[in-house]
Amino acid sequence: MAFSVQHVHLKCGDPKKTAQFYIDNFGATMKRDIPGRGCQLDLHGLQLNVTTIVDTQNHEQHLGIEHIACRLMTTPGR
């Protein structure tokens, strides 16, 4: 069974400053702005979702890596 990373979601206190760090130091590019929350970056093919704590979400949130989304590729019949 193989897998790929679909995106990494980072929660931070200042999404614009964090995004600029990845742009300046690792060559990320801006994919889109998410007004009031943050942005999406393209880090050489890896999507980074950079957001702040979202008041309307009802689950416990922490700063740092929120989650890593993986896609599994399975072989039929296995």
DAURNOR-V530336 format. One record per backbone hydrogen bond with DSSP energy under -0.5 kcal/mol. CO is the residue of the C=O (numbers start at 1). NH is the residue of the N-H. E is the energy in kcal/mol with one decimal. If there is no record, write none. Layout:
# DAURNOR-V530336
co = {CO;CO}
nh = {NH;NH}
e = {E;E}
This chain:
# DAURNOR-V530336
co = {2;4;4;6;7;8;8;9;9;10;11;14;15;16;17;18;19;20;21;22;22;23;29;32;33;34;34;37;38;39;40;40;41;41;42;42;43;45;46;47;47;48;48;49;49;50;51;53;54;64;64;67;68;69;69;71;72;73;75}
nh = {73;6;71;47;69;10;49;66;67;51;64;18;19;20;21;22;23;24;25;26;28;27;42;40;35;37;38;52;34;50;31;32;43;48;29;44;46;47;43;8;49;41;50;10;51;39;12;55;57;11;66;9;70;6;7;4;74;2;78}
e = {-3.4;-0.6;-3.2;-0.6;-2.8;-0.6;-2.8;-2.9;-1.1;-2.7;-3.1;-2.4;-2.9;-2.2;-1.7;-1.8;-2.2;-3.0;-2.5;-1.4;-1.9;-0.9;-3.0;-2.7;-0.6;-2.4;-2.6;-1.6;-3.3;-2.9;-2.9;-1.5;-0.6;-2.3;-2.1;-0.9;-1.4;-0.5;-3.3;-2.2;-0.5;-2.9;-0.6;-3.4;-0.6;-2.4;-2.6;-0.6;-1.5;-3.3;-0.7;-2.8;-0.6;-3.1;-1.3;-2.1;-0.6;-1.7;-1.8}
